[in-house]
Amino acid sequence: MVRGISLHGRRSPLVVLAALAGLLLQPAAVVADSGALDRIKASKTITVAYAPNAYPISFKDADGTPRGYSVDLCRRIVATVQRDLELDALEVAWIEGNTPRRVAAVANGEADIECGTTTMTLARQREVDFSNVVFVESGGILVKSDAGIRALADLGGKKVGVVAETTTERRLRPVLEERLINAQVVPIRDVRDGREQLQSGALDAVASDRLLLIGQVAEVGNAEDFAILDADFSVEPYAFAVPRNDADFRLVVNHGLAQVYRTGEVDRIFERWFGEDSEPTALLETVFFIYGFAD
């Protein structure tokens, strides 16, 4: 029931219209002020969540500086944001965390963007939006070369470490069940933690994105001690999580990525982290081509 307007004491139509206009305009103002670009411009700081132990995609070096393929792409995005907001300087605040932690940081407003090894999924899009694809990876399983494990079937009765709440875990479990492989899936903190437990004998295998597993082997420098099973069980399209329903910020992020793809800067970043003799797969090259939009 609407109160305050009667036949005997009618308010001026102008007063009523002004009141209604005020009610309609207030939500719009709140939405405009809550966007990531507004927050960044006001604070002159952008907060980035990154993976500290996912070499060479995203990691923390000996000096504590975030580095890696995804980090380099995010630095280009930060430069794009600074340019578009016409800021003389833009400070970057870094937050560490595994994939669930980074996604949560963006979802709850603790971080403006995350750059790591996050697979874009429909389930995660209930919490966050995503940039365009930045990498395409496949799943793999790391084992000790002398363990006698040569295929998924050999994991029966073995302990397999996997980061909880990741696409790797969600895709590995059904494959093991479907093939009647009674492996014990054990939660690990991150891929480095898994590799360390594998070395100590606490785990028999570690499941993660293939490139991250290769990175962990490269980090310890004893490639002959490890093997990666030829048992792809997933395809992982990486993208950067950004706040949900913030189209203006997502557009700036994708604008920065498109410029990196279109100019070929992404090839230099790729070579820096994967080696001069490495080349993107045909699928990844297609990703760069498709998302290298012109202005």
C-alpha atoms as a printed R data frame, in Angstrom:
    type eleno elety resid chain resno      x       y       z
1   ATOM     1    CA   MET     A     1  0.000   0.000   0.000
2   ATOM     2    CA   VAL     A     2  1.385   3.410  -0.964
3   ATOM     3    CA   ARG     A     3  1.046   6.019   1.792
4   ATOM     4    CA   GLY     A     4  1.563   9.785   1.829
5   ATOM     5    CA   ILE     A     5 -0.623  10.733  -1.160
6   ATOM     6    CA   SER     A     6 -4.364  11.373  -0.586
7   ATOM     7    CA   LEU     A     7 -7.250  12.984  -2.420
8   ATOM     8    CA   HIS     A     8 -7.549  15.722   0.199
9   ATOM     9    CA   GLY     A     9 -3.887  16.561   0.728
10  ATOM    10    CA   ARG     A    10 -2.195  15.783  -2.538
11  ATOM    11    CA   ARG     A    11  1.476  16.567  -2.835
12  ATOM    12    CA   SER     A    12  2.741  18.576  -5.758
13  ATOM    13    CA   PRO     A    13  3.484  16.346  -8.791
14  ATOM    14    CA   LEU     A    14  6.909  17.953  -8.966
15  ATOM    15    CA   VAL     A    15  7.660  16.885  -5.407
16  ATOM    16    CA   VAL     A    16  6.577  13.318  -6.132
17  ATOM    17    CA   LEU     A    17  8.640  13.182  -9.338
18  ATOM    18    CA   ALA     A    18 11.691  14.576  -7.545
19  ATOM    19    CA   ALA     A    19 11.369  11.926  -4.841
20  ATOM    20    CA   LEU     A    20 11.049   9.138  -7.397
21  ATOM    21    CA   ALA     A    21 14.006  10.470  -9.367
22  ATOM    22    CA   GLY     A    22 16.087  10.451  -6.196
23  ATOM    23    CA   LEU     A    23 15.194   6.813  -5.533
24  ATOM    24    CA   LEU     A    24 16.068   5.828  -9.094
25  ATOM    25    CA   LEU     A    25 19.369   7.655  -9.179
26  ATOM    26    CA   GLN     A    26 20.741   6.439  -5.861
27  ATOM    27    CA   PRO     A    27 21.395   2.802  -6.911
28  ATOM    28    CA   ALA     A    28 23.090   3.933 -10.127
29  ATOM    29    CA   ALA     A    29 25.466   6.125  -8.147
30  ATOM    30    CA   VAL     A    30 26.327   3.231  -5.818
31  ATOM    31    CA   VAL     A    31 27.083   0.927  -8.773
32  ATOM    32    CA   ALA     A    32 29.271   3.527 -10.491
33  ATOM    33    CA   ASP     A    33 31.304   4.135  -7.325
34  ATOM    34    CA   SER     A    34 31.822   0.431  -6.651
35  ATOM    35    CA   GLY     A    35 33.662  -0.456  -9.875
36  ATOM    36    CA   ALA     A    36 37.273  -1.603  -9.780
37  ATOM    37    CA   LEU     A    37 38.446   1.313 -11.934
38  ATOM    38    CA   ASP     A    38 36.911   3.830  -9.513
39  ATOM    39    CA   ARG     A    39 38.551   2.132  -6.530
40  ATOM    40    CA   ILE     A    40 41.906   1.936  -8.269
41  ATOM    41    CA   LYS     A    41 41.776   5.564  -9.365
42  ATOM    42    CA   ALA     A    42 40.876   6.759  -5.874
43  ATOM    43    CA   SER     A    43 43.576   4.734  -4.107
44  ATOM    44    CA   LYS     A    44 46.147   4.792  -6.925
45  ATOM    45    CA   THR     A    45 46.722   1.129  -6.047
46  ATOM    46    CA   ILE     A    46 45.763  -2.074  -7.844
47  ATOM    47    CA   THR     A    47 45.750  -5.307  -5.850
48  ATOM    48    CA   VAL     A    48 46.872  -8.449  -7.682
49  ATOM    49    CA   ALA     A    49 46.611 -12.005  -6.341
50  ATOM    50    CA   TYR     A    50 49.271 -14.354  -7.713
51  ATOM    51    CA   ALA     A    51 50.557 -17.915  -7.315
52  ATOM    52    CA   PRO     A    52 53.928 -17.960  -5.478
53  ATOM    53    CA   ASN     A    53 54.912 -21.563  -6.309
54  ATOM    54    CA   ALA     A    54 53.774 -22.177  -9.906
55  ATOM    55    CA   TYR     A    55 57.072 -21.799 -11.804
56  ATOM    56    CA   PRO     A    56 57.375 -20.702 -14.596
57  ATOM    57    CA   ILE     A    57 53.821 -19.380 -14.875
58  ATOM    58    CA   SER     A    58 53.691 -17.496 -11.597
59  ATOM    59    CA   PHE     A    59 56.156 -17.633  -8.715
60  ATOM    60    CA   LYS     A    60 58.087 -15.653  -6.111
61  ATOM    61    CA   ASP     A    61 61.823 -15.367  -6.728
62  ATOM    62    CA   ALA     A    62 64.578 -15.404  -4.110
63  ATOM    63    CA   ASP     A    63 64.146 -11.664  -3.563
64  ATOM    64    CA   GLY     A    64 60.417 -12.054  -2.944
65  ATOM    65    CA   THR     A    65 59.461 -10.493  -6.298
66  ATOM    66    CA   PRO     A    66 56.519 -11.968  -8.247
67  ATOM    67    CA   ARG     A    67 57.664 -13.285 -11.622
68  ATOM    68    CA   GLY     A    68 56.566 -15.568 -14.430
69  ATOM    69    CA   TYR     A    69 54.558 -15.733 -17.632
70  ATOM    70    CA   SER     A    70 51.224 -14.757 -16.061
71  ATOM    71    CA   VAL     A    71 52.854 -12.096 -13.905
72  ATOM    72    CA   ASP     A    72 54.418 -10.461 -16.969
73  ATOM    73    CA   LEU     A    73 51.015 -10.378 -18.672
74  ATOM    74    CA   CYS     A    74 49.476  -8.852 -15.545
75  ATOM    75    CA   ARG     A    75 52.173  -6.169 -15.439
76  ATOM    76    CA   ARG     A    76 51.173  -5.199 -18.997
77  ATOM    77    CA   ILE     A    77 47.557  -5.034 -17.834
78  ATOM    78    CA   VAL     A    78 48.545  -2.799 -14.919
79  ATOM    79    CA   ALA     A    79 50.280  -0.460 -17.388
80  ATOM    80    CA   THR     A    80 47.088  -0.370 -19.468
81  ATOM    81    CA   VAL     A    81 44.980   0.500 -16.421
82  ATOM    82    CA   GLN     A    82 47.402   3.272 -15.446
83  ATOM    83    CA   ARG     A    83 47.306   4.708 -18.959
84  ATOM    84    CA   ASP     A    84 43.526   4.579 -19.263
85  ATOM    85    CA   LEU     A    85 43.048   6.209 -15.848
86  ATOM    86    CA   GLU     A    86 45.676   8.845 -16.719
87  ATOM    87    CA   LEU     A    87 47.587   8.237 -13.470
88  ATOM    88    CA   ASP     A    88 51.176   9.412 -13.027
89  ATOM    89    CA   ALA     A    89 51.893   6.288 -10.975
90  ATOM    90    CA   LEU     A    90 50.036   3.135  -9.994
91  ATOM    91    CA   GLU     A    91 51.201   1.058  -7.044
92  ATOM    92    CA   VAL     A    92 50.779  -2.726  -7.190
93  ATOM    93    CA   ALA     A    93 49.890  -4.613  -4.003
94  ATOM    94    CA   TRP     A    94 50.528  -8.362  -4.323
95  ATOM    95    CA   ILE     A    95 48.587 -11.122  -2.529
96  ATOM    96    CA   GLU     A    96 49.866 -14.711  -2.485
97  ATOM    97    CA   GLY     A    97 47.659 -17.772  -2.670
98  ATOM    98    CA   ASN     A    98 46.709 -20.989  -4.428
99  ATOM    99    CA   THR     A    99 43.882 -21.020  -6.970
100 ATOM   100    CA   PRO     A   100 40.909 -21.204  -4.563
101 ATOM   101    CA   ARG     A   101 42.441 -18.450  -2.415
102 ATOM   102    CA   ARG     A   102 43.033 -16.159  -5.416
103 ATOM   103    CA   VAL     A   103 39.553 -16.643  -6.822
104 ATOM   104    CA   ALA     A   104 38.060 -15.932  -3.384
105 ATOM   105    CA   ALA     A   105 40.185 -12.775  -3.062
106 ATOM   106    CA   VAL     A   106 38.749 -11.403  -6.303
107 ATOM   107    CA   ALA     A   107 35.216 -12.517  -5.426
108 ATOM   108    CA   ASN     A   108 35.209 -10.769  -2.053
109 ATOM   109    CA   GLY     A   109 36.865  -7.577  -3.288
110 ATOM   110    CA   GLU     A   110 40.219  -8.184  -1.599
111 ATOM   111    CA   ALA     A   111 41.965  -8.250  -4.999
112 ATOM   112    CA   ASP     A   112 41.144  -6.480  -8.257
113 ATOM   113    CA   ILE     A   113 42.566  -9.229 -10.483
114 ATOM   114    CA   GLU     A   114 44.496 -12.467 -10.115
115 ATOM   115    CA   CYS     A   115 47.270 -13.777 -12.305
116 ATOM   116    CA   GLY     A   116 48.302 -17.362 -11.911
117 ATOM   117    CA   THR     A   117 47.222 -20.757 -13.169
118 ATOM   118    CA   THR     A   118 43.472 -20.416 -12.915
119 ATOM   119    CA   THR     A   119 41.352 -22.497 -15.271
120 ATOM   120    CA   MET     A   120 38.259 -20.703 -16.519
121 ATOM   121    CA   THR     A   121 35.193 -22.789 -15.670
122 ATOM   122    CA   LEU     A   122 31.442 -22.225 -15.584
123 ATOM   123    CA   ALA     A   123 31.374 -23.058 -11.871
124 ATOM   124    CA   ARG     A   124 33.909 -20.335 -11.082
125 ATOM   125    CA   GLN     A   125 31.906 -17.859 -13.141
126 ATOM   126    CA   ARG     A   126 29.291 -17.988 -10.389
127 ATOM   127    CA   GLU     A   127 31.848 -16.139  -8.242
128 ATOM   128    CA   VAL     A   128 33.981 -14.131 -10.686
129 ATOM   129    CA   ASP     A   129 34.279 -13.128 -14.312
130 ATOM   130    CA   PHE     A   130 37.320 -13.891 -16.452
131 ATOM   131    CA   SER     A   131 39.600 -12.185 -18.896
132 ATOM   132    CA   ASN     A   132 40.165 -13.670 -22.318
133 ATOM   133    CA   VAL     A   133 42.244 -16.866 -22.346
134 ATOM   134    CA   VAL     A   134 45.968 -16.399 -21.644
135 ATOM   135    CA   PHE     A   135 47.249 -19.994 -21.845
136 ATOM   136    CA   VAL     A   136 46.095 -23.532 -22.633
137 ATOM   137    CA   GLU     A   137 47.520 -26.418 -20.619
138 ATOM   138    CA   SER     A   138 46.818 -30.116 -20.052
139 ATOM   139    CA   GLY     A   139 46.844 -32.234 -16.926
140 ATOM   140    CA   GLY     A   140 49.704 -34.550 -15.979
141 ATOM   141    CA   ILE     A   141 50.953 -36.770 -13.156
142 ATOM   142    CA   LEU     A   142 54.460 -36.532 -11.701
143 ATOM   143    CA   VAL     A   143 56.116 -39.651 -10.246
144 ATOM   144    CA   LYS     A   144 59.596 -40.805  -9.228
145 ATOM   145    CA   SER     A   145 61.279 -42.423 -12.215
146 ATOM   146    CA   ASP     A   146 62.237 -45.522 -10.185
147 ATOM   147    CA   ALA     A   147 58.746 -46.060  -8.711
148 ATOM   148    CA   GLY     A   148 57.612 -48.427 -11.459
149 ATOM   149    CA   ILE     A   149 54.572 -46.256 -12.229
150 ATOM   150    CA   ARG     A   150 54.114 -46.005 -15.980
151 ATOM   151    CA   ALA     A   151 50.378 -45.416 -16.434
152 ATOM   152    CA   LEU     A   152 47.247 -44.393 -14.561
153 ATOM   153    CA   ALA     A   153 46.430 -48.044 -13.893
154 ATOM   154    CA   ASP     A   154 49.638 -48.333 -11.843
155 ATOM   155    CA   LEU     A   155 48.283 -45.799  -9.317
156 ATOM   156    CA   GLY     A   156 46.040 -48.422  -7.683
157 ATOM   157    CA   GLY     A   157 46.701 -48.373  -3.928
158 ATOM   158    CA   LYS     A   158 48.990 -45.337  -4.295
159 ATOM   159    CA   LYS     A   159 48.752 -41.859  -2.749
160 ATOM   160    CA   VAL     A   160 48.223 -39.085  -5.307
161 ATOM   161    CA   GLY     A   161 48.614 -35.481  -4.167
162 ATOM   162    CA   VAL     A   162 46.408 -32.784  -5.685
163 ATOM   163    CA   VAL     A   163 45.502 -29.232  -4.690
164 ATOM   164    CA   ALA     A   164 41.958 -29.303  -3.315
165 ATOM   165    CA   GLU     A   165 39.105 -27.437  -5.023
166 ATOM   166    CA   THR     A   166 40.939 -27.223  -8.344
167 ATOM   167    CA   THR     A   167 39.875 -28.395 -11.788
168 ATOM   168    CA   THR     A   168 42.617 -31.024 -11.591
169 ATOM   169    CA   GLU     A   169 40.980 -32.606  -8.551
170 ATOM   170    CA   ARG     A   170 37.474 -32.401 -10.030
171 ATOM   171    CA   ARG     A   171 38.581 -34.050 -13.279
172 ATOM   172    CA   LEU     A   172 40.993 -36.615 -11.833
173 ATOM   173    CA   ARG     A   173 38.579 -38.216  -9.369
174 ATOM   174    CA   PRO     A   174 35.969 -39.257 -12.016
175 ATOM   175    CA   VAL     A   175 38.707 -40.673 -14.257
176 ATOM   176    CA   LEU     A   176 40.047 -42.820 -11.420
177 ATOM   177    CA   GLU     A   177 36.527 -44.002 -10.525
178 ATOM   178    CA   GLU     A   178 35.600 -44.714 -14.133
179 ATOM   179    CA   ARG     A   179 38.699 -46.861 -14.629
180 ATOM   180    CA   LEU     A   180 38.298 -48.576 -11.228
181 ATOM   181    CA   ILE     A   181 41.670 -47.305  -9.992
182 ATOM   182    CA   ASN     A   182 41.541 -47.206  -6.180
183 ATOM   183    CA   ALA     A   183 44.183 -44.508  -5.689
184 ATOM   184    CA   GLN     A   184 44.042 -42.394  -2.527
185 ATOM   185    CA   VAL     A   185 43.703 -38.710  -3.444
186 ATOM   186    CA   VAL     A   186 45.536 -36.605  -0.848
187 ATOM   187    CA   PRO     A   187 45.150 -32.801  -0.562
188 ATOM   188    CA   ILE     A   188 48.332 -30.719  -0.930
189 ATOM   189    CA   ARG     A   189 48.960 -27.017  -0.395
190 ATOM   190    CA   ASP     A   190 50.444 -26.358  -3.852
191 ATOM   191    CA   VAL     A   191 52.532 -28.092  -6.506
192 ATOM   192    CA   ARG     A   192 55.820 -27.412  -4.716
193 ATOM   193    CA   ASP     A   193 54.419 -28.965  -1.545
194 ATOM   194    CA   GLY     A   194 53.394 -31.989  -3.609
195 ATOM   195    CA   ARG     A   195 56.816 -32.330  -5.196
196 ATOM   196    CA   GLU     A   196 58.502 -32.114  -1.778
197 ATOM   197    CA   GLN     A   197 56.196 -34.809  -0.387
198 ATOM   198    CA   LEU     A   198 56.909 -36.936  -3.445
199 ATOM   199    CA   GLN     A   199 60.638 -36.617  -2.805
200 ATOM   200    CA   SER     A   200 60.235 -37.533   0.864
201 ATOM   201    CA   GLY     A   201 58.135 -40.593   0.050
202 ATOM   202    CA   ALA     A   202 54.926 -39.267   1.645
203 ATOM   203    CA   LEU     A   203 53.276 -39.328  -1.795
204 ATOM   204    CA   ASP     A   204 53.591 -41.686  -4.756
205 ATOM   205    CA   ALA     A   205 52.437 -39.184  -7.375
206 ATOM   206    CA   VAL     A   206 51.363 -35.569  -7.843
207 ATOM   207    CA   ALA     A   207 48.607 -34.499 -10.248
208 ATOM   208    CA   SER     A   208 48.549 -30.964 -11.636
209 ATOM   209    CA   ASP     A   209 48.940 -29.009 -14.859
210 ATOM   210    CA   ARG     A   210 51.728 -30.562 -16.905
211 ATOM   211    CA   LEU     A   211 53.745 -27.365 -17.255
212 ATOM   212    CA   LEU     A   212 53.708 -26.736 -13.504
213 ATOM   213    CA   LEU     A   213 55.033 -30.230 -12.912
214 ATOM   214    CA   ILE     A   214 57.792 -29.652 -15.457
215 ATOM   215    CA   GLY     A   215 58.590 -26.390 -13.686
216 ATOM   216    CA   GLN     A   216 58.987 -28.169 -10.350
217 ATOM   217    CA   VAL     A   217 61.383 -30.681 -11.900
218 ATOM   218    CA   ALA     A   218 63.385 -27.831 -13.453
219 ATOM   219    CA   GLU     A   219 63.517 -26.065 -10.098
220 ATOM   220    CA   VAL     A   220 65.215 -28.967  -8.317
221 ATOM   221    CA   GLY     A   221 67.476 -29.751 -11.289
222 ATOM   222    CA   ASN     A   222 67.282 -33.556 -11.121
223 ATOM   223    CA   ALA     A   223 65.203 -34.343 -14.197
224 ATOM   224    CA   GLU     A   224 66.386 -37.958 -14.306
225 ATOM   225    CA   ASP     A   225 64.765 -38.602 -10.916
226 ATOM   226    CA   PHE     A   226 61.255 -37.852 -12.175
227 ATOM   227    CA   ALA     A   227 58.803 -38.856 -14.889
228 ATOM   228    CA   ILE     A   228 55.507 -37.410 -16.063
229 ATOM   229    CA   LEU     A   229 52.879 -39.958 -17.049
230 ATOM   230    CA   ASP     A   230 51.568 -39.799 -20.585
231 ATOM   231    CA   ALA     A   231 47.993 -39.712 -19.303
232 ATOM   232    CA   ASP     A   232 46.246 -36.453 -20.161
233 ATOM   233    CA   PHE     A   233 42.981 -36.256 -18.254
234 ATOM   234    CA   SER     A   234 42.062 -32.610 -18.729
235 ATOM   235    CA   VAL     A   235 42.539 -29.489 -20.816
236 ATOM   236    CA   GLU     A   236 43.056 -26.298 -18.813
237 ATOM   237    CA   PRO     A   237 42.304 -22.899 -20.418
238 ATOM   238    CA   TYR     A   238 43.942 -20.349 -18.126
239 ATOM   239    CA   ALA     A   239 42.397 -16.899 -17.730
240 ATOM   240    CA   PHE     A   240 42.607 -14.107 -15.147
241 ATOM   241    CA   ALA     A   241 39.774 -13.815 -12.641
242 ATOM   242    CA   VAL     A   242 38.265 -10.313 -12.379
243 ATOM   243    CA   PRO     A   243 35.302  -8.955 -10.378
244 ATOM   244    CA   ARG     A   244 31.906 -10.208 -11.485
245 ATOM   245    CA   ASN     A   245 29.628  -7.787 -13.350
246 ATOM   246    CA   ASP     A   246 32.335  -5.166 -13.842
247 ATOM   247    CA   ALA     A   247 32.355  -4.853 -17.631
248 ATOM   248    CA   ASP     A   248 34.406  -1.636 -17.701
249 ATOM   249    CA   PHE     A   249 37.317  -3.168 -15.799
250 ATOM   250    CA   ARG     A   250 37.151  -6.430 -17.766
251 ATOM   251    CA   LEU     A   251 37.294  -4.439 -21.005
252 ATOM   252    CA   VAL     A   252 40.456  -2.623 -19.903
253 ATOM   253    CA   VAL     A   253 42.030  -5.959 -18.922
254 ATOM   254    CA   ASN     A   254 41.200  -7.504 -22.291
255 ATOM   255    CA   HIS     A   255 42.379  -4.380 -24.087
256 ATOM   256    CA   GLY     A   256 45.794  -4.808 -22.486
257 ATOM   257    CA   LEU     A   257 45.956  -8.501 -23.384
258 ATOM   258    CA   ALA     A   258 44.852  -7.806 -26.965
259 ATOM   259    CA   GLN     A   259 47.667  -5.296 -27.413
260 ATOM   260    CA   VAL     A   260 50.231  -7.803 -26.091
261 ATOM   261    CA   TYR     A   261 48.903 -10.507 -28.437
262 ATOM   262    CA   ARG     A   262 48.532  -8.243 -31.472
263 ATOM   263    CA   THR     A   263 51.998  -6.696 -31.281
264 ATOM   264    CA   GLY     A   264 53.808  -9.994 -30.762
265 ATOM   265    CA   GLU     A   265 54.989  -9.008 -27.270
266 ATOM   266    CA   VAL     A   266 53.446 -12.257 -26.033
267 ATOM   267    CA   ASP     A   267 56.037 -14.215 -28.070
268 ATOM   268    CA   ARG     A   268 58.876 -12.468 -26.226
269 ATOM   269    CA   ILE     A   269 57.207 -13.190 -22.879
270 ATOM   270    CA   PHE     A   270 56.707 -16.832 -23.876
271 ATOM   271    CA   GLU     A   271 60.364 -17.253 -24.868
272 ATOM   272    CA   ARG     A   272 61.531 -15.592 -21.671
273 ATOM   273    CA   TRP     A   273 59.832 -18.168 -19.459
274 ATOM   274    CA   PHE     A   274 59.773 -21.303 -21.594
275 ATOM   275    CA   GLY     A   275 63.092 -20.963 -23.430
276 ATOM   276    CA   GLU     A   276 64.225 -19.572 -26.777
277 ATOM   277    CA   ASP     A   277 63.722 -22.960 -28.452
278 ATOM   278    CA   SER     A   278 60.154 -23.261 -27.166
279 ATOM   279    CA   GLU     A   279 57.159 -22.307 -29.268
280 ATOM   280    CA   PRO     A   280 53.471 -21.955 -28.387
281 ATOM   281    CA   THR     A   281 51.334 -24.875 -29.502
282 ATOM   282    CA   ALA     A   282 49.112 -24.411 -32.535
283 ATOM   283    CA   LEU     A   283 46.142 -24.139 -30.179
284 ATOM   284    CA   LEU     A   284 47.807 -21.399 -28.121
285 ATOM   285    CA   GLU     A   285 48.832 -19.525 -31.271
286 ATOM   286    CA   THR     A   286 45.188 -19.613 -32.309
287 ATOM   287    CA   VAL     A   287 44.217 -18.162 -28.929
288 ATOM   288    CA   PHE     A   288 46.663 -15.278 -29.421
289 ATOM   289    CA   PHE     A   289 45.328 -14.674 -32.925
290 ATOM   290    CA   ILE     A   290 41.660 -14.735 -31.961
291 ATOM   291    CA   TYR     A   291 42.027 -12.492 -28.915
292 ATOM   292    CA   GLY     A   292 44.456 -10.041 -30.508
293 ATOM   293    CA   PHE     A   293 41.539  -7.739 -31.252
294 ATOM   294    CA   ALA     A   294 42.114  -4.432 -33.031
295 ATOM   295    CA   ASP     A   295 40.874  -1.244 -31.363
